Amino acid sequence: MASETTIPDAFRSTLFEAPLRRALDAALQPGERVLWQAQPDAYAAMMMVRALWWIGVPWLALALLGLSRGWLGDWIGLPLLLGVALVLGPFVVLLHHLHTLYVVTDRRALILRAGLGRDRAVATDFGAMNQLEVLDIRGRGGHLSFASRASTASPDTDFTGRYGFRFLPDVAAARGALEAARGAAGAHGRR
């Protein structure tokens, strides 16, 4: 079964490869085959929120200056904490995407997250999918949405409720794999 669940070219070698492979093996149903898999472009995701640094670095510098001069006394903790949070925010986004794997099988699309204390797999059957929609991101890949009206609380949903794979380095390959899998499974995603 291991040969069915691994596509060596699809993984970047990272510290998170082994937990993601375990999560994938646990999420697959008996007889389910992996047709395509990829990790999101974590660097592109981090760069989308880099504006936090423009605010966070000066804020943190000012808070440290205030600490050294005693300007805020006992209240210095809040400005320091806020500055640290703003500076670390893009790195949290980077780690979040390094722990993510997108998979298309012969039955469904999976979004896996592993290595952050607990593994999580969210599956979308072909029958629950809408028309595929691609959103390019300034020449750095894009997003592939395949469901709508999803909760915007999900990290894989945009502000309009479109749900799918985010920050794909090769969105065309993902779309092609998903279209081929849906076509092979039938019009409604059922065999």
Secondary structure, DSSP 8 states (H G I E B T S, - for coil): -HHHH--GGG----TTHHHHHHHHHHH--TT--EEEEE---HHHHHHHTTHHHHHHHHHHHHHHHHHHHTSSGGGGHHHHHHHHHHHHHHHHHHHHHHTEEEEEESSEEEEEE-SSSS-EEEEEEGGG----EEEE-TTS-EEEEEE-S--TTSTTB-TTS-EEEEEES-HHHHHHHHHHHHHHH-TTS--
